[in-house]
């Protein structure tokens, strides 16, 4: 297909071949296909990036995954944000949450914008680890970056009830106000628990506004 004729491999074909080699642990062959892809004038996309980066991370070759980022950015024109987001997701999948958080914060402090999946997965992982304060401060950093629209709406409810249950009421109130600003409604099964605690803390008006979001849309 690469040597002429009417049919040339596209990004989907190349990515499928790369994935096949990755599954067999044939990294040299997978990277050779990536180079051939560039030579043929076909650029990788975010799926190609995730295929290689995730496969390397699963095999414990995290340093090699980091090194691939520059290659994808320089040689294939994939955005740095997309590449790093793929790496964040892969690090979470192999339970390297601290490293994923560090990389994510580096993205926020620079020009890169994390994607929806990376943002939501990291916040959810912090909540599951009972690191709700870390999750809240991360969400604040994402808001300051202007990326809050990329967060899955259910994550807000998970984080809010976690803050309420651990008596972080100042942060819970701030989060509720962010939810109001973004017109994000409370989701079951977290809704009732968060509402009860906020009412007990004297935030009845805030609760009324939160529960009225969906009705007013």
N, C-alpha and C positions, 0 to 999 in steps of 0.2 A: 504493500500500500504506500510506503514512503518513497518508493523508487519511481514514481510516475504513474501515468494513467489518469483516469477520471475520478478515482476515489482516493482521498487522502484521510488519514486518521484525524479525528478531532479530539478535543480535550476530554470528552467522555471515554473514548477508546483508550487514549493514553493513560488516563487515571485508572481505568479498569485493569490494564496490564500492570501498572505500578502496584495496585492493591493485591493482585495475584502474587507478585514477587514478594511483597511484604508479608503475606500470610505464610509463605514458605521460608521466611527469614533470609531471603536473598537480597540483601540491602544494596550490594554493589550493582546488581542487575537493575534494581528499582531506580537507583540514582542514574544509571546509564540511560534508562528510558526517559528520565526527566531531562537529561542533557540532549537527547535526540529530539525530544519534544521542542526544546528551545531552538535547536538547529533547523527544524522544519518550519519554524515561524509560528508555532502553536503555543500560546501562553497558558500556564497553569491557572487554575482558579482556586477559590477557597476550599472546594471539595478535595482537590489534589493536595493542598496544604495539609488539611486535616488527616487525610489518608496516610501520608508519610509521617507526619509529626506524631500522631496518635499511635501508630504501629511501633515507632521507635520508643516512645515512652512506655508502652506496655511491656516491651522487652528490656526495660531498664536502661536504655541508651538515651537518657535525657539530655546530656551534653551535646550529642549529635543533633538532637531535635532543635536545640537552641541555635546551633550553627547553621541549620537549614533556613532559618528565618531570613537572614541577609540574602541568601541565594534566591529565595522566592521574591523578595522585594526588588533586588537589583536586576535580576535576570528575567523575571516574569511579570514584573509590575503589579504584583499583588500588594495590597495596602498593608502597612506595618500593623495597623489595628486588627485586620482580619487574621494575619499570621499569629500575632500574640494572643488573640482571642482563642484560636485553635489550640495553642499551647496551654493556655489557662484551663480550658476544658479537659485536655488530656492529663494535665497534672492533677486535677480534681478526681478524674477517673482512676488514677493509680494511688489515690489517698495522700498526695503531697499538697495538702490544702494550704499549709503555711507558705510554701514556695509559690503556689498559685496566687495567693493573696499578695505576696511581695511583687510579683510580676504585674498583677492587676494595678497595684498602687503606682508602680513605675509608669504604666500606661497613662493613668490619670494625671500624673505630675508632668507628663510630656504632651506631645501633640496627638498621640494615638487615642482613638475612641473605641472602647470595648463594645462588642456586639451584644445583642439581646440575650443569647443563650449563655455566654460567659458570665454576664452580669447576674442573671437570674440564678444560675447554678451555684455560683460562689456565695451569693447571699443565702440561698437555701441551705447550702452545706454548713455555713456558720451557724444558722439557726438550729440545724439538726445536732450540732455539736454543743449546743447551749451557749454559744458565744454571741448572744443577742446584742450586747453592747457593741462588740466589734462589727456586727452586721449593721447596726444603726449608723455607726460612724462611717462605715463604708458607703452606705446609701447616701449619707450627707455629702460625701466626697463625689459620688456619682452625680448628685443633684448640682453641685457646684460646677461640675464639668458640663452640665447641660445634657446629660444622657439619661435622665430618669424615664423618658418615654420608652426606653429600651427594656424596662423592667416588667416582668410578668406581674399582672395585677394581684395574683394570689400570694405573691411573696410579701406584699405589704401586710396582709392579714396575719400571715405566719409570724412575721417579725413583731407586729403590734401585740399580739397575744403573748408572745414570749417576753416582751418588755414588761407587760402588765403583770404576768405571773411572777416575775422576779422583782417586782416593786420598783422598777426603773420608770417611775411615773412622769418625771420631767421629760425624758426621752420619748416615752409613749405619747405624751401630749404633743410634742414637736412632730412626731411621725403622723399623728392623726391630722394635724394641720397641713402637713405636706399632702396627705391623702385628699383632704378637702380641696386644696389648691389644684390637684391633678384630677379631681372628680373620680377618685378611686373608691369604690364601695367595699365594705367589709364582706368577706366571703365565708360561708360555712365550711367546715365545722368550727371555725375560730371566732365567729361573730359574737355569740352569746357570752363567752368567757371574757372577751375584751370589753364588751359593753358593760357588764356587771362591775368589773374592776374600775373602769373609768367613771361610772356613776358614783361608786363608793368614794372615789377620790375627789368628788365635787365637780366633775366635768360633764354634767348632764346636758348643758347647751351644746357642747362639742359632739356628744353622742347623738343628740337630735339632728344635728347637721349631717353627721356621717351616715346615719340611717336614712336620711332623706335624700341622699345623693341619687340613688337609683330611681326614686319616685319623680325626681325633678328632671330626669333626662328624657 
